[in-house]
Amino acid sequence: MAGATTLGATMSVQPPAAPHRVSIADVDIPFWRMVAIIMKWTFAAIPAVIVVSIILGIIGAVLGGIVAAVIGRIPGVSM
């Protein structure tokens, strides 16, 4: 035991490696698997479009109300 050194004392600290650029040359996905992925994305996008439409509708209604309150009655527009 007299000649043993601790592991931490012999390790050297190296600087982190520089990032490397990676490019993908080919993706091998079967056609029907790709169709299934696209269908999943389509079905997942439907609720997102509904939520975004509701949010934009509320924003439009609020802004429309503010403009109508500021401007008042617009000539030529009957309500």
C-alpha positions as a printed Julia matrix, in Angstrom:
79×3 Matrix{Float64}:
   0.0    0.0     0.0
   2.94   2.31    0.45
   3.46   2.82   -3.33
  -0.21   3.19   -4.27
  -1.5    6.55   -5.49
  -5.04   7.72   -5.51
  -6.87   7.73   -8.81
  -7.85  11.39   -8.52
  -4.25  12.51   -8.24
  -3.17  10.93  -11.54
  -6.06  12.14  -13.73
  -5.48  15.17  -15.93
  -8.18  17.69  -16.79
  -8.58  18.28  -20.51
 -10.45  21.23  -22.03
 -13.77  20.39  -23.67
 -13.59  19.38  -27.31
 -14.65  21.93  -29.9
 -18.12  21.33  -31.36
 -18.19  19.52  -34.67
 -20.56  20.19  -37.54
 -22.71  17.2   -38.41
 -24.66  16.75  -41.62
 -27.18  14.0   -42.27
 -26.69  12.4   -45.66
 -29.59   9.93  -45.75
 -32.62   8.9   -43.75
 -33.91   5.44  -44.52
 -37.58   5.32  -43.47
 -40.08   3.01  -45.14
 -42.82   4.83  -47.09
 -45.76   3.64  -44.98
 -43.93   4.51  -41.77
 -43.43   8.04  -43.13
 -47.15   8.2   -43.98
 -47.98   7.17  -40.41
 -45.68   9.88  -39.0
 -47.26  12.55  -41.21
 -50.78  11.41  -40.21
 -49.82  11.64  -36.52
 -48.5   15.19  -37.07
 -51.7   16.1   -38.89
 -53.94  14.83  -36.1
 -51.73  16.5   -33.49
 -51.94  19.84  -35.33
 -55.77  19.96  -35.31
 -56.15  20.78  -31.59
 -53.26  23.25  -31.84
 -54.98  25.09  -34.7
 -58.22  25.22  -32.71
 -56.47  26.64  -29.63
 -54.55  29.23  -31.68
 -57.77  30.22  -33.5
 -59.57  30.76  -30.2
 -56.7   32.84  -28.82
 -56.51  34.97  -31.99
 -60.3   35.39  -31.97
 -60.23  36.67  -28.41
 -57.37  39.05  -29.21
 -59.24  40.28  -32.3
 -62.44  40.83  -30.33
 -60.62  42.77  -27.62
 -58.75  44.92  -30.14
 -61.96  45.47  -32.13
 -63.75  46.55  -28.97
 -60.95  48.93  -28.08
 -60.93  50.46  -31.58
 -64.72  50.78  -31.57
 -64.61  52.47  -28.15
 -61.86  54.87  -29.19
 -63.17  55.78  -32.63
 -66.86  55.59  -31.81
 -69.35  55.4   -34.64
 -67.75  54.91  -38.04
 -69.53  56.85  -40.8
 -71.2   54.59  -43.32
 -71.24  51.55  -41.03
 -74.58  50.68  -39.53
 -74.89  48.31  -36.61
